[in-house]
Amino acid sequence: MYPYYDYYRQNQKLINDIAAAINGEYSAIQCYSKLAGMAPTAEQRDQINEIREDERRHFRQFSQIYTNLTGRQPQPQIVEECADTYLAGLEASFKDEQKTSDFYRDIADEASDPIVKDIFKRASGDEQNHAVWFLYFFGKQ
């Protein structure tokens, strides 16, 4: 039987999309740490830290998929800078989570492996939920 990644080696678009998703999660993890530190209330800080934990889970899952597909560990890079103010950070995070939700749904639609499909569908739902929280906090400011 061929290794799992040999089966997918031909699908470079999927590999590139997953690499972009890894970089996005890596960037979000760093940014949400900064954003949590600027939060005006414990409730907001705790919720942003919970969102950050979701992003860490996505990062681990996507990294495992990438490794399975390519036989290599990903080399994550920060691809988005975090805003310097809480309000700007909330707005940027809301927009990014909305865009990312769509991107992950597209990856799920393109993937043929049911496990990959499921992971990205669930991540898409998580991102949509995160967007709602950021919009809620933005509206309170």
NUPAMAR-335800 format. One record per atom (N, C-alpha, C): residue in three letters; residue number from 1; x, y, z. Coordinates in pm, whole numbers. Each point is the difference from the previous one (the first is absolute). Last residue first. Example, Ala and Ser with C-alpha at 12.3 -4.5 7.8 and 13.67 -1.06 7.14 Angstrom:
<atoms>
r: SER; k: 2; c1: 1285; c2: -225; c3: 708
r: SER; k: 2; c1: 82; c2: 119; c3: 6
r: SER; k: 2; c1: -77; c2: 109; c3: 73
r: ALA; k: 1; c1: 29; c2: -572; c3: -7
r: ALA; k: 1; c1: -89; c2: 119; c3: 0
r: ALA; k: 1; c1: 90; c2: 120; c3: 0
</atoms>
This chain:
<atoms>
r: GLN; k: 141; c1: -1768; c2: 4835; c3: 2177
r: GLN; k: 141; c1: 101; c2: 104; c3: 20
r: GLN; k: 141; c1: -51; c2: 137; c3: -40
r: LYS; k: 140; c1: -235; c2: -427; c3: -51
r: LYS; k: 140; c1: -3; c2: 47; c3: 139
r: LYS; k: 140; c1: 95; c2: 117; c3: 23
r: GLY; k: 139; c1: -27; c2: -236; c3: -421
r: GLY; k: 139; c1: -122; c2: 78; c3: 23
r: GLY; k: 139; c1: -9; c2: 57; c3: 141
r: PHE; k: 138; c1: 353; c2: -294; c3: -114
r: PHE; k: 138; c1: 17; c2: 125; c3: -75
r: PHE; k: 138; c1: -119; c2: 92; c3: 26
r: PHE; k: 137; c1: -18; c2: -437; c3: 170
r: PHE; k: 137; c1: 91; c2: 84; c3: 79
r: PHE; k: 137; c1: 22; c2: 135; c3: -67
r: TYR; k: 136; c1: -259; c2: -312; c3: -237
r: TYR; k: 136; c1: -67; c2: 33; c3: 126
r: TYR; k: 136; c1: 87; c2: 94; c3: 84
r: LEU; k: 135; c1: 186; c2: -184; c3: -389
r: LEU; k: 135; c1: -99; c2: 103; c3: -34
r: LEU; k: 135; c1: -73; c2: 46; c3: 126
r: PHE; k: 134; c1: 298; c2: -355; c3: 46
r: PHE; k: 134; c1: 73; c2: 124; c3: -27
r: PHE; k: 134; c1: -96; c2: 113; c3: -35
r: TRP; k: 133; c1: -187; c2: -430; c3: 63
r: TRP; k: 133; c1: 55; c2: 54; c3: 126
r: TRP; k: 133; c1: 72; c2: 132; c3: -24
r: VAL; k: 132; c1: -154; c2: -229; c3: -379
r: VAL; k: 132; c1: -113; c2: 51; c3: 78
r: VAL; k: 132; c1: 49; c2: 61; c3: 131
r: ALA; k: 131; c1: 313; c2: -224; c3: -269
r: ALA; k: 131; c1: -39; c2: 129; c3: -60
r: ALA; k: 131; c1: -114; c2: 63; c3: 78
r: HIS; k: 130; c1: 135; c2: -436; c3: 115
r: HIS; k: 130; c1: 96; c2: 101; c3: 45
r: HIS; k: 130; c1: -37; c2: 138; c3: -52
r: ASN; k: 129; c1: -250; c2: -364; c3: -155
r: ASN; k: 129; c1: -30; c2: 28; c3: 140
r: ASN; k: 129; c1: 94; c2: 106; c3: 56
r: GLN; k: 128; c1: 87; c2: -160; c3: -427
r: GLN; k: 128; c1: -123; c2: 81; c3: -4
r: GLN; k: 128; c1: -40; c2: 39; c3: 142
r: GLU; k: 127; c1: 359; c2: -293; c3: -46
r: GLU; k: 127; c1: 38; c2: 135; c3: -44
r: GLU; k: 127; c1: -121; c2: 92; c3: -4
r: ASP; k: 126; c1: -68; c2: -459; c3: 95
r: ASP; k: 126; c1: 68; c2: 68; c3: 110
r: ASP; k: 126; c1: 33; c2: 143; c3: -37
r: GLY; k: 125; c1: -176; c2: -272; c3: -337
r: GLY; k: 125; c1: -101; c2: 35; c3: 100
r: GLY; k: 125; c1: 60; c2: 72; c3: 119
r: SER; k: 124; c1: 294; c2: -169; c3: -319
r: SER; k: 124; c1: -78; c2: 108; c3: -60
r: SER; k: 124; c1: -108; c2: 47; c3: 97
r: ALA; k: 123; c1: 250; c2: -380; c3: 115
r: ALA; k: 123; c1: 79; c2: 123; c3: 18
r: ALA; k: 123; c1: -74; c2: 120; c3: -58
r: ARG; k: 122; c1: -190; c2: -422; c3: -69
r: ARG; k: 122; c1: -10; c2: 38; c3: 142
r: ARG; k: 122; c1: 77; c2: 129; c3: 26
r: LYS; k: 121; c1: 34; c2: -180; c3: -427
r: LYS; k: 121; c1: -138; c2: 45; c3: 23
r: LYS; k: 121; c1: -17; c2: 45; c3: 144
r: PHE; k: 120; c1: 413; c2: -192; c3: -118
r: PHE; k: 120; c1: -14; c2: 136; c3: -52
r: PHE; k: 120; c1: -144; c2: 53; c3: 11
r: ILE; k: 119; c1: 94; c2: -445; c3: 142
r: ILE; k: 119; c1: 82; c2: 93; c3: 79
r: ILE; k: 119; c1: -19; c2: 143; c3: -48
r: ASP; k: 118; c1: -210; c2: -347; c3: -246
r: ASP; k: 118; c1: -62; c2: 23; c3: 130
r: ASP; k: 118; c1: 78; c2: 101; c3: 83
r: LYS; k: 117; c1: 178; c2: -138; c3: -421
r: LYS; k: 117; c1: -126; c2: 73; c3: -17
r: LYS; k: 117; c1: -59; c2: 38; c3: 135
r: VAL; k: 116; c1: 369; c2: -284; c3: 2
r: VAL; k: 116; c1: 40; c2: 137; c3: -32
r: VAL; k: 116; c1: -124; c2: 87; c3: -17
r: ILE; k: 115; c1: -80; c2: -452; c3: 57
r: ILE; k: 115; c1: 56; c2: 55; c3: 125
r: ILE; k: 115; c1: 40; c2: 146; c3: -21
r: PRO; k: 114; c1: -157; c2: -257; c3: -374
r: PRO; k: 114; c1: -106; c2: 41; c3: 93
r: PRO; k: 114; c1: 51; c2: 57; c3: 132
r: ASP; k: 113; c1: 234; c2: 32; c3: -496
r: ASP; k: 113; c1: 9; c2: -82; c3: 120
r: ASP; k: 113; c1: -105; c2: 44; c3: 102
r: SER; k: 112; c1: 69; c2: 236; c3: -407
r: SER; k: 112; c1: -68; c2: -127; c3: -27
r: SER; k: 112; c1: 0; c2: -91; c3: 123
r: ALA; k: 111; c1: 9; c2: 570; c3: -83
r: ALA; k: 111; c1: 69; c2: -118; c3: 51
r: ALA; k: 111; c1: -80; c2: -126; c3: -31
r: GLU; k: 110; c1: -158; c2: 449; c3: -94
r: GLU; k: 110; c1: 97; c2: -50; c3: -98
r: GLU; k: 110; c1: 67; c2: -130; c3: 43
r: ASP; k: 109; c1: -313; c2: 238; c3: 283
r: ASP; k: 109; c1: -69; c2: -39; c3: -123
r: ASP; k: 109; c1: 94; c2: -64; c3: -101
r: ALA; k: 108; c1: 177; c2: 180; c3: 401
r: ALA; k: 108; c1: -80; c2: -119; c3: 29
r: ALA; k: 108; c1: -70; c2: -50; c3: -126
r: ILE; k: 107; c1: 229; c2: 406; c3: -31
r: ILE; k: 107; c1: 95; c2: -112; c3: 12
r: ILE; k: 107; c1: -76; c2: -130; c3: 26
r: ASP; k: 106; c1: -254; c2: 392; c3: -2
r: ASP; k: 106; c1: 47; c2: -33; c3: -135
r: ASP; k: 106; c1: 98; c2: -117; c3: 2
r: ARG; k: 105; c1: -144; c2: 173; c3: 408
r: ARG; k: 105; c1: -111; c2: -71; c3: -64
r: ARG; k: 105; c1: 38; c2: -40; c3: -142
r: TYR; k: 104; c1: 301; c2: 268; c3: 236
r: TYR; k: 104; c1: 0; c2: -137; c3: 52
r: TYR; k: 104; c1: -114; c2: -82; c3: -59
r: PHE; k: 103; c1: 22; c2: 458; c3: -112
r: PHE; k: 103; c1: 118; c2: -70; c3: -54
r: PHE; k: 103; c1: 2; c2: -146; c3: 46
r: ASP; k: 102; c1: -329; c2: 292; c3: 181
r: ASP; k: 102; c1: -27; c2: -32; c3: -141
r: ASP; k: 102; c1: 114; c2: -83; c3: -61
r: SER; k: 101; c1: 65; c2: 161; c3: 434
r: SER; k: 101; c1: -110; c2: -97; c3: 1
r: SER; k: 101; c1: -33; c2: -44; c3: -142
r: THR; k: 100; c1: 307; c2: 349; c3: 60
r: THR; k: 100; c1: 59; c2: -131; c3: 24
r: THR; k: 100; c1: -107; c2: -109; c3: 3
r: LYS; k: 99; c1: -129; c2: 454; c3: -35
r: LYS; k: 99; c1: 68; c2: -42; c3: -123
r: LYS; k: 99; c1: 53; c2: -143; c3: 16
r: GLN; k: 98; c1: -186; c2: 196; c3: 382
r: GLN; k: 98; c1: -103; c2: -18; c3: -102
r: GLN; k: 98; c1: 60; c2: -55; c3: -129
r: GLU; k: 97; c1: 293; c2: 121; c3: 346
r: GLU; k: 97; c1: -71; c2: -123; c3: 33
r: GLU; k: 97; c1: -110; c2: -29; c3: -102
r: ASP; k: 96; c1: 241; c2: 406; c3: -39
r: ASP; k: 96; c1: 84; c2: -115; c3: -32
r: ASP; k: 96; c1: -73; c2: -132; c3: 28
r: LYS; k: 95; c1: -211; c2: 408; c3: 121
r: LYS; k: 95; c1: 8; c2: -13; c3: -146
r: LYS; k: 95; c1: 80; c2: -124; c3: -40
r: PHE; k: 94; c1: -21; c2: 103; c3: 461
r: PHE; k: 94; c1: -132; c2: -33; c3: -52
r: PHE; k: 94; c1: 5; c2: -26; c3: -151
r: SER; k: 93; c1: 388; c2: 162; c3: 204
r: SER; k: 93; c1: -23; c2: -141; c3: 33
r: SER; k: 93; c1: -136; c2: -46; c3: -50
r: ALA; k: 92; c1: 115; c2: 456; c3: -43
r: ALA; k: 92; c1: 81; c2: -82; c3: -91
r: ALA; k: 92; c1: -24; c2: -149; c3: 24
r: GLU; k: 91; c1: -210; c2: 301; c3: 296
r: GLU; k: 91; c1: -55; c2: 14; c3: -135
r: GLU; k: 91; c1: 76; c2: -88; c3: -99
r: LEU; k: 90; c1: 159; c2: 17; c3: 443
r: LEU; k: 90; c1: -130; c2: -67; c3: -7
r: LEU; k: 90; c1: -57; c2: 5; c3: -141
r: GLY; k: 89; c1: 395; c2: 241; c3: 84
r: GLY; k: 89; c1: 23; c2: -144; c3: 5
r: GLY; k: 89; c1: -128; c2: -80; c3: -9
r: ALA; k: 88; c1: -18; c2: 470; c3: 38
r: ALA; k: 88; c1: 48; c2: -38; c3: -134
r: ALA; k: 88; c1: 25; c2: -150; c3: -8
r: LEU; k: 87; c1: -116; c2: 165; c3: 422
r: LEU; k: 87; c1: -112; c2: 16; c3: -93
r: LEU; k: 87; c1: 40; c2: -40; c3: -143
r: TYR; k: 86; c1: 338; c2: 2; c3: 339
r: TYR; k: 86; c1: -100; c2: -105; c3: 22
r: TYR; k: 86; c1: -113; c2: 8; c3: -102
r: THR; k: 85; c1: 490; c2: 172; c3: -137
r: THR; k: 85; c1: -104; c2: 40; c3: 96
r: THR; k: 85; c1: -105; c2: -111; c3: 9
r: ASP; k: 84; c1: 379; c2: -39; c3: -291
r: ASP; k: 84; c1: 59; c2: 54; c3: 123
r: ASP; k: 84; c1: -102; c2: 47; c3: 102
r: ALA; k: 83; c1: -18; c2: -416; c3: -395
r: ALA; k: 83; c1: -22; c2: 144; c3: 23
r: ALA; k: 83; c1: 56; c2: 42; c3: 135
r: CYS; k: 82; c1: 206; c2: -413; c3: -283
r: CYS; k: 82; c1: -110; c2: 29; c3: 91
r: CYS; k: 82; c1: -8; c2: 151; c3: 23
r: GLU; k: 81; c1: 187; c2: -286; c3: -448
r: GLU; k: 81; c1: 39; c2: 72; c3: 121
r: GLU; k: 81; c1: -124; c2: 31; c3: 83
r: GLU; k: 80; c1: 104; c2: -413; c3: -356
r: GLU; k: 80; c1: -85; c2: 116; c3: 26
r: GLU; k: 80; c1: 47; c2: 64; c3: 130
r: VAL; k: 79; c1: 208; c2: -389; c3: -167
r: VAL; k: 79; c1: -36; c2: 61; c3: -129
r: VAL; k: 79; c1: -89; c2: 123; c3: 17
r: ILE; k: 78; c1: 378; c2: -356; c3: 259
r: ILE; k: 78; c1: -101; c2: 102; c3: 26
r: ILE; k: 78; c1: -27; c2: 74; c3: -131
r: GLN; k: 77; c1: 163; c2: -517; c3: 7
r: GLN; k: 77; c1: 48; c2: 138; c3: -2
r: GLN; k: 77; c1: -116; c2: 93; c3: 35
r: PRO; k: 76; c1: 166; c2: -575; c3: 9
r: PRO; k: 76; c1: -95; c2: 111; c3: 10
r: PRO; k: 76; c1: 67; c2: 136; c3: 6
r: GLN; k: 75; c1: 103; c2: -491; c3: -187
r: GLN; k: 75; c1: 87; c2: 106; c3: 50
r: GLN; k: 75; c1: -86; c2: 127; c3: 12
r: PRO; k: 74; c1: -108; c2: -574; c3: -5
r: PRO; k: 74; c1: -19; c2: 137; c3: -52
r: PRO; k: 74; c1: 99; c2: 96; c3: 64
r: GLN; k: 73; c1: 113; c2: -525; c3: -81
r: GLN; k: 73; c1: -59; c2: 87; c3: 100
r: GLN; k: 73; c1: -22; c2: 138; c3: -64
r: ARG; k: 72; c1: 0; c2: -459; c3: -299
r: ARG; k: 72; c1: 86; c2: 105; c3: 60
r: ARG; k: 72; c1: -78; c2: 75; c3: 107
r: GLY; k: 71; c1: -180; c2: -338; c3: -302
r: GLY; k: 71; c1: 113; c2: -67; c3: 63
r: GLY; k: 71; c1: 96; c2: 97; c3: 66
r: THR; k: 70; c1: -441; c2: 74; c3: -236
r: THR; k: 70; c1: 128; c2: 34; c3: -63
r: THR; k: 70; c1: 118; c2: -81; c3: 52
r: LEU; k: 69; c1: -468; c2: -46; c3: 152
r: LEU; k: 69; c1: -8; c2: 19; c3: -146
r: LEU; k: 69; c1: 137; c2: 13; c3: -66
r: ASN; k: 68; c1: -48; c2: -38; c3: 477
r: ASN; k: 68; c1: -47; c2: -123; c3: -64
r: ASN; k: 68; c1: 0; c2: 11; c3: -152
r: THR; k: 67; c1: 103; c2: 383; c3: 252
r: THR; k: 67; c1: 108; c2: -98; c3: 12
r: THR; k: 67; c1: -39; c2: -132; c3: -66
r: TYR; k: 66; c1: -329; c2: 334; c3: 24
r: TYR; k: 66; c1: 108; c2: 42; c3: -90
r: TYR; k: 66; c1: 114; c2: -103; c3: 2
r: ILE; k: 65; c1: -348; c2: -60; c3: 308
r: ILE; k: 65; c1: -46; c2: -29; c3: -136
r: ILE; k: 65; c1: 111; c2: 33; c3: -100
r: GLN; k: 64; c1: 81; c2: 120; c3: 442
r: GLN; k: 64; c1: 3; c2: -146; c3: -15
r: GLN; k: 64; c1: -43; c2: -41; c3: -141
r: SER; k: 63; c1: -30; c2: 454; c3: 115
r: SER; k: 63; c1: 141; c2: -40; c3: -11
r: SER; k: 63; c1: 12; c2: -150; c3: -19
r: PHE; k: 62; c1: -424; c2: 180; c3: 86
r: PHE; k: 62; c1: 43; c2: 32; c3: -136
r: PHE; k: 62; c1: 145; c2: -41; c3: -22
r: GLN; k: 61; c1: -176; c2: -52; c3: 436
r: GLN; k: 61; c1: -68; c2: -88; c3: -94
r: GLN; k: 61; c1: 48; c2: 24; c3: -143
r: ARG; k: 60; c1: 163; c2: 288; c3: 340
r: ARG; k: 60; c1: 51; c2: -137; c3: 18
r: ARG; k: 60; c1: -62; c2: -96; c3: -103
r: PHE; k: 59; c1: -162; c2: 443; c3: 7
r: PHE; k: 59; c1: 140; c2: -2; c3: -43
r: PHE; k: 59; c1: 58; c2: -141; c3: 10
r: HIS; k: 58; c1: -431; c2: 76; c3: 173
r: HIS; k: 58; c1: 0; c2: 0; c3: -146
r: HIS; k: 58; c1: 143; c2: -10; c3: -53
r: ARG; k: 57; c1: -41; c2: 50; c3: 459
r: ARG; k: 57; c1: -47; c2: -133; c3: -41
r: ARG; k: 57; c1: -2; c2: -10; c3: -152
r: ARG; k: 56; c1: 98; c2: 418; c3: 181
r: ARG; k: 56; c1: 111; c2: -92; c3: 26
r: ARG; k: 56; c1: -36; c2: -143; c3: -42
r: GLU; k: 55; c1: -334; c2: 328; c3: -16
r: GLU; k: 55; c1: 97; c2: 22; c3: -107
r: GLU; k: 55; c1: 121; c2: -92; c3: 16
r: ASP; k: 54; c1: -324; c2: 1; c3: 340
r: ASP; k: 54; c1: -55; c2: -60; c3: -122
r: ASP; k: 54; c1: 99; c2: 11; c3: -114
r: GLU; k: 53; c1: 111; c2: 223; c3: 391
r: GLU; k: 53; c1: 17; c2: -146; c3: 16
r: GLU; k: 53; c1: -59; c2: -75; c3: -119
r: ARG; k: 52; c1: -63; c2: 465; c3: 20
r: ARG; k: 52; c1: 141; c2: -31; c3: -28
r: ARG; k: 52; c1: 27; c2: -150; c3: 14
r: ILE; k: 51; c1: -419; c2: 162; c3: 128
r: ILE; k: 51; c1: 12; c2: 3; c3: -147
r: ILE; k: 51; c1: 142; c2: -38; c3: -39
r: GLU; k: 50; c1: -71; c2: 56; c3: 451
r: GLU; k: 50; c1: -68; c2: -122; c3: -45
r: GLU; k: 50; c1: 6; c2: -10; c3: -153
r: ASN; k: 49; c1: 162; c2: 392; c3: 195
r: ASN; k: 49; c1: 92; c2: -112; c3: 27
r: ASN; k: 49; c1: -62; c2: -134; c3: -40
r: ILE; k: 48; c1: -268; c2: 380; c3: -30
r: ILE; k: 48; c1: 104; c2: 7; c3: -103
r: ILE; k: 48; c1: 102; c2: -111; c3: 22
r: GLN; k: 47; c1: -331; c2: 44; c3: 325
r: GLN; k: 47; c1: -58; c2: -48; c3: -125
r: GLN; k: 47; c1: 103; c2: 4; c3: -113
r: ASP; k: 46; c1: 124; c2: 174; c3: 422
r: ASP; k: 46; c1: -19; c2: -145; c3: 8
r: ASP; k: 46; c1: -56; c2: -56; c3: -131
r: ARG; k: 45; c1: 45; c2: 471; c3: 40
r: ARG; k: 45; c1: 133; c2: -66; c3: -2
r: ARG; k: 45; c1: -16; c2: -152; c3: -1
r: GLN; k: 44; c1: -389; c2: 257; c3: 54
r: GLN; k: 44; c1: 51; c2: 9; c3: -137
r: GLN; k: 44; c1: 135; c2: -70; c3: -11
r: GLU; k: 43; c1: -189; c2: 22; c3: 428
r: GLU; k: 43; c1: -87; c2: -78; c3: -88
r: GLU; k: 43; c1: 54; c2: 0; c3: -143
r: ALA; k: 42; c1: 205; c2: 276; c3: 326
r: ALA; k: 42; c1: 40; c2: -141; c3: 14
r: ALA; k: 42; c1: -84; c2: -89; c3: -92
r: THR; k: 41; c1: 74; c2: 511; c3: -147
r: THR; k: 41; c1: -65; c2: -75; c3: 108
r: THR; k: 41; c1: 52; c2: -144; c3: 2
r: PRO; k: 40; c1: 164; c2: 331; c3: -316
r: PRO; k: 40; c1: -35; c2: 84; c3: 115
r: PRO; k: 40; c1: -66; c2: -74; c3: 116
r: ALA; k: 39; c1: 388; c2: -158; c3: -383
r: ALA; k: 39; c1: -143; c2: -7; c3: 29
r: ALA; k: 39; c1: -34; c2: 78; c3: 128
r: MET; k: 38; c1: 444; c2: -91; c3: -210
r: MET; k: 38; c1: -59; c2: 134; c3: -9
r: MET; k: 38; c1: -147; c2: 2; c3: 41
r: GLY; k: 37; c1: 257; c2: -406; c3: -19
r: GLY; k: 37; c1: 69; c2: 88; c3: 93
r: GLY; k: 37; c1: -55; c2: 142; c3: 1
r: ALA; k: 36; c1: -156; c2: -318; c3: -313
r: ALA; k: 36; c1: -48; c2: -36; c3: 134
r: ALA; k: 36; c1: 64; c2: 90; c3: 105
r: LEU; k: 35; c1: 155; c2: 41; c3: -442
r: LEU; k: 35; c1: -134; c2: 56; c3: 15
r: LEU; k: 35; c1: -57; c2: -31; c3: 139
r: LYS; k: 34; c1: 416; c2: -191; c3: -123
r: LYS; k: 34; c1: 12; c2: 145; c3: 16
r: LYS; k: 34; c1: -137; c2: 63; c3: 28
r: SER; k: 33; c1: 2; c2: -450; c3: -103
r: SER; k: 33; c1: 71; c2: 15; c3: 127
r: SER; k: 33; c1: 12; c2: 150; c3: 33
r: TYR; k: 32; c1: -168; c2: -119; c3: -414
r: TYR; k: 32; c1: -101; c2: -10; c3: 105
r: TYR; k: 32; c1: 62; c2: 2; c3: 138
r: CYS; k: 31; c1: 282; c2: 6; c3: -388
r: CYS; k: 31; c1: -80; c2: 123; c3: 11
r: CYS; k: 31; c1: -97; c2: -8; c3: 117
r: GLN; k: 30; c1: 262; c2: -382; c3: -111
r: GLN; k: 30; c1: 84; c2: 109; c3: 51
r: GLN; k: 30; c1: -83; c2: 125; c3: 26
r: ILE; k: 29; c1: -220; c2: -363; c3: -197
r: ILE; k: 29; c1: 43; c2: -38; c3: 135
r: ILE; k: 29; c1: 82; c2: 113; c3: 62
r: ALA; k: 28; c1: -122; c2: 39; c3: -453
r: ALA; k: 28; c1: -112; c2: 28; c3: 91
r: ALA; k: 28; c1: 38; c2: -33; c3: 145
r: SER; k: 27; c1: 308; c2: -107; c3: -345
r: SER; k: 27; c1: -11; c2: 146; c3: 16
r: SER; k: 27; c1: -109; c2: 35; c3: 101
r: TYR; k: 26; c1: 41; c2: -449; c3: -120
r: TYR; k: 26; c1: 121; c2: 40; c3: 74
r: TYR; k: 26; c1: -4; c2: 150; c3: 29
r: GLU; k: 25; c1: -332; c2: -178; c3: -278
r: GLU; k: 25; c1: -22; c2: -40; c3: 140
r: GLU; k: 25; c1: 118; c2: 44; c3: 87
r: GLY; k: 24; c1: 38; c2: 72; c3: -462
r: GLY; k: 24; c1: -106; c2: 84; c3: 55
r: GLY; k: 24; c1: -26; c2: -32; c3: 146
r: ASN; k: 23; c1: 304; c2: -270; c3: -240
r: ASN; k: 23; c1: 56; c2: 134; c3: 24
r: ASN; k: 23; c1: -104; c2: 94; c3: 61
r: ILE; k: 22; c1: -148; c2: -426; c3: -128
r: ILE; k: 22; c1: 94; c2: -12; c3: 112
r: ILE; k: 22; c1: 59; c2: 137; c3: 33
r: ALA; k: 21; c1: -267; c2: -30; c3: -381
r: ALA; k: 21; c1: -82; c2: -11; c3: 121
r: ALA; k: 21; c1: 89; c2: -9; c3: 124
r: ALA; k: 20; c1: 208; c2: -9; c3: -420
r: ALA; k: 20; c1: -52; c2: 134; c3: 27
r: ALA; k: 20; c1: -85; c2: 1; c3: 128
r: ALA; k: 19; c1: 153; c2: -415; c3: -150
r: ALA; k: 19; c1: 115; c2: 80; c3: 46
r: ALA; k: 19; c1: -45; c2: 143; c3: 33
r: ILE; k: 18; c1: -315; c2: -279; c3: -196
r: ILE; k: 18; c1: 23; c2: -40; c3: 138
r: ILE; k: 18; c1: 119; c2: 76; c3: 59
r: ASP; k: 17; c1: -95; c2: 64; c3: -454
r: ASP; k: 17; c1: -107; c2: 57; c3: 82
r: ASP; k: 17; c1: 20; c2: -34; c3: 147
r: ASN; k: 16; c1: 295; c2: -192; c3: -314
r: ASN; k: 16; c1: 24; c2: 145; c3: 12
r: ASN; k: 16; c1: -106; c2: 66; c3: 88
r: ILE; k: 15; c1: -57; c2: -456; c3: -100
r: ILE; k: 15; c1: 119; c2: 18; c3: 85
r: ILE; k: 15; c1: 28; c2: 148; c3: 22
r: LEU; k: 14; c1: -341; c2: -112; c3: -301
r: LEU; k: 14; c1: -40; c2: -33; c3: 136
r: LEU; k: 14; c1: 116; c2: 23; c3: 97
r: LYS; k: 13; c1: 96; c2: 50; c3: -455
r: LYS; k: 13; c1: -88; c2: 108; c3: 46
r: LYS; k: 13; c1: -44; c2: -25; c3: 144
r: GLN; k: 12; c1: 256; c2: -332; c3: -229
r: GLN; k: 12; c1: 79; c2: 112; c3: 49
r: GLN; k: 12; c1: -86; c2: 114; c3: 51
r: ASN; k: 11; c1: -47; c2: -528; c3: -102
r: ASN; k: 11; c1: -92; c2: 111; c3: 20
r: ASN; k: 11; c1: 70; c2: 120; c3: 64
r: GLN; k: 10; c1: 208; c2: -433; c3: -95
r: GLN; k: 10; c1: -33; c2: 70; c3: -123
r: GLN; k: 10; c1: -87; c2: 124; c3: 22
r: ARG; k: 9; c1: 126; c2: -309; c3: 355
r: ARG; k: 9; c1: 114; c2: 81; c3: -45
r: ARG; k: 9; c1: -33; c2: 83; c3: -124
r: TYR; k: 8; c1: -268; c2: -333; c3: 271
r: TYR; k: 8; c1: -37; c2: 139; c3: -19
r: TYR; k: 8; c1: 109; c2: 87; c3: -61
r: TYR; k: 7; c1: 54; c2: -471; c3: 98
r: TYR; k: 7; c1: -130; c2: 7; c3: -66
r: TYR; k: 7; c1: -35; c2: 144; c3: -36
r: ASP; k: 6; c1: 383; c2: -96; c3: 261
r: ASP; k: 6; c1: 22; c2: -31; c3: -142
r: ASP; k: 6; c1: -129; c2: 14; c3: -79
r: TYR; k: 5; c1: 2; c2: 46; c3: 478
r: TYR; k: 5; c1: 37; c2: 122; c3: -73
r: TYR; k: 5; c1: 29; c2: -28; c3: -147
r: TYR; k: 4; c1: -111; c2: -362; c3: 299
r: TYR; k: 4; c1: -111; c2: 93; c3: -17
r: TYR; k: 4; c1: 38; c2: 119; c3: -87
r: PRO; k: 3; c1: 271; c2: -453; c3: -71
r: PRO; k: 3; c1: -22; c2: 94; c3: 111
r: PRO; k: 3; c1: -109; c2: 100; c3: -37
r: TYR; k: 2; c1: -25; c2: -480; c3: -227
r: TYR; k: 2; c1: 76; c2: 125; c3: -11
r: TYR; k: 2; c1: -22; c2: 85; c3: 124
r: MET; k: 1; c1: -20; c2: -551; c3: -35
r: MET; k: 1; c1: -84; c2: 118; c3: 0
r: MET; k: 1; c1: 89; c2: 125; c3: 0
</atoms>
